[in-house]
């Protein structure tokens, strides 16, 4: 399916009408507030409208939009200071079409995640947990561990890469479950 040309006003409205509900669900899954989710999606479309001549998509618009809205929602939560603990991630709301996990599968997923974290090199694990579990800023971590801020950034980047690789099976399982539940 071809995406409408975002440079044309009527096509932009088509993109908005076509993708707005799904993007609101993406944002709501992260921020857990309907009005905030709508604001995030509207801000995204305003951003696109203002930069319609500059924007080019390497992937389809829907993929770009979903990722951009998810990142905007995560940034909103980060700015609001609502990420408090890596141990207890926020529960995603019940969204139509979303498969409800059983307690057993959630326990298995969390155990696999913590096992992956435990298998990281000690310094990387320490930096990652100070940042994500304890909510410390990069500068504070650098000062506490007597390393540079760039070293902290490198450890965080490598930790995320490692976790993506180690937990790839979880992502595949979630995708399969999502398509089976449809």
NORGI-V12791 format. One line per field, one symbol per residue. ss: DSSP state (H for helix, E for strand, - for the rest). burial: b if it has 9 or more other C-alpha atoms within 8 Angstrom, else e. A space follows every 10 residues. Layout:
BEGIN
ss: ???
burial: ???
END
This chain:
BEGIN
ss: --------HH HHHHHHHHHH HHHHHHHHHH H--HHHHHHH HHHHHHHHHH ---------- HHHHHHHHHH HHHHHHHHHH ---------- ---------- --HHHHHHHH HHHHHHHH-- -HHHHHHHHH HH-----HHH HHHHH---HH HHHHHHHHHH HHHHHH-HHH HHHHHHHHHH H-
burial: eeeeebeeee bbebbbeebb eebbbbbbbb bbeeebbbeb beebbeebee ebeeeeeeee eeebbbebbb ebbbebbbee eeeebbeeee eeeeeeeeee eeeeebeebe ebbeebbeeb eeebbebbbb bbbbbbebee bbbeeeeebe bbbebbebbe ebbeeebeee eeeeeebbee ee
END
